[in-house]
Amino acid sequence: MGHHPRATIINLPQQSEAAPRLIGYVSISTLCELLDASEATIRDWVKLGYLPRPRRIPSGTLRWKWAEIEKKLDG
């Protein structure tokens, strides 16, 4: 087969080490992933007081403050 006359080698920049992203507020789907639980379980844990209640952010959606989740889980 051999060398293709239009072949071009592209040097891609190396990926830099990015600082880890801090978690602020999370949706229920993100919370489910982080805690490995279903939405029904998350809602049950809120009702039982195992997790704090979510907050309504200016866009109107419900979000949990991650620092409060960590505090509740640690305490």
N, C-alpha and C positions, 0 to 999 in steps of 0.2 A: 504494500500500500504506500508507505513512505510519507514524506512531509507534505502537508497541505499548504499550498502557496498563500492562502489567506489566513492561516493560523496566526494568532496574536497571543503573546504571553502578557498577562496582566498581573502586575504586582499590587496586591491588596495591602492596605495599611494594617498593621497589627492592631488587634483590639487592646485598648488600654484598660487598666483596672479601674473600674468605676466604683465610686463610694457606694456602699449599700444604701438602698432607699429606706428611709424611716417610714414606719407605718403610722398614719394619723387616724383616719376614719375608714372603716371598712363596711362594705355592703354585706347583706346576708349570704350571698353566694361566695364571697371571699372568706367570710367567717366560717362557712361550712367547710371550705377547703383547708383553712388553717387549723381548724379543730377536728377535722375528719368526722363530721357529723352531718346529718340531714337537716333541711330547713325545719321540719317538724320537731326534731330534737332540740335545735337552737331555740325555737319558740317555747318549748316545754321548759328548758333550762331557765329562760327569762321568767316564765310564770312561777317557777319554783324558787327563784331568787339566786340560782347558781351563776347567772350572768346578769349584768346590768341591762336596763332598758335602753333601746336605741334612741337616738336623737334625730329630730327632723332638721335637716340642713336647709339652707336657703333655696335650693332647687326643689325642695318639697319631698325628697326621698329620705328614707330612714337609713341611718348609719350608726355603727357602734364606734365609740372612741377606743382605739386599741389599748391605750394606757389603762383604761378602766377595766377592760377585759383581763389584761395581765394582772392587775391588782386583785381582781376578784378570784382569779384562778390561783394566785399565790397565797391568798389569805384564808 
